[in-house]
Amino acid sequence: MVDTNGADRITVVEVGPRDGLQNESLSISTGAKVRFIEALADAGFSVVEATSFVNPNAVPQLADADLVMRSIRRRQGVRYLALVPNTRGLDRALAADVDAIALFTSATDAFARANVGATIAGTFERFTPVVERARDRGCWLRGYVSVAFGCPYAGSVPPEAVMSVATDLFALGCDEVSIADTIGSALPDQVSDLLRLAKEALPLDRIALHFHDTSGRAIDNVLAGIDGGVRVFDASAGGLGGCPFAPAAPGNLATERLLAALSDWGWETGIDRQAVERAVVELMAARGGERCLVGPAVAPPNEPER
């Protein structure tokens, strides 16, 4: 399984503090979030998706984004990523010393309209001033393409549509693009087909894959992604978060499960799996021990879902 040329390392992007916690139904204190982020960074992640600068009224769970980003002890060599949907969010993020920005769009107009109230073209119109100012401040940029393998409104998604949006994100100035299986419908053959196209059209070393485990195929899809040349994968500690279009089904791929599989396959990550597990236990204790893996049946307004 390991690349014989020595490229035997996988980067795991931890998305639990943002993509996971946004769907939690019980309030989590700012202090608990800060400790969670710091524990994950200490566990060895080089990228942690920390929070989201959306309208606080739309996503109350992340209303303390400013305080979280000002409070975390930033570990050298760790990128703390924050979702920024528009220029208002960017103002808040920059004031909190955010230097890594996440932008979200979709592979279908139908999902973009339902999720953020704009077409794909409309999301790019919002992105343009954000990217210009973020670049001026030296920010690192990550773009996300939602519903890349299936859309709850439009059905099947042609790989060419995904490639078009990803290409536009790179052209806009994104340093990395994460292609997301938002509703957990992807199959390994679909992943392989998409990556065959990507090899011809995109810088594969700047592509990440984001799988949900709704159908129990996330690990199989990761393996297909590795075989297709991808070396960056998103995951959520404790499996926090979920797909809003698959109630009562598992959502985000659990980081611990991904780390175990990668270790079995012979890949290095530099991440201490036991430390991740301890971070999840501490977070659960801070919220009373009740674990919520699946979020609300509909996405909160103006909060992109992957």
Buried (B, 14 or more C-beta within 10 A) or exposed (E): EEEEEEEBEBBBBBBBBBBBBBBBEEEBEBEBBBBBBBBBBBBBBBBBBBBBBBBBEBBEBBBBBBBBBBBBEBBEEBBBBBBBBBEEBBEBBBEBEBBBBBBBBBBBBBBBBBBBEBBBEBBBEBBEEBBEBBBEEEBBBBBBBBBBBBBBBBEEBEBEBBBBBBBBBBEBBBBBBBBBBBBBBBBBEBBBBBBEBBEEBBEBEBBBBBBBBBBEBBBBBBBBBBEBBBBBBBBBBBBBBBBBBBEEBBBBBBBBBBBEBBEEBEBEBEBBBEBBBBBBEEBBEBBEEEEBBBBEEEBBEBBBBB
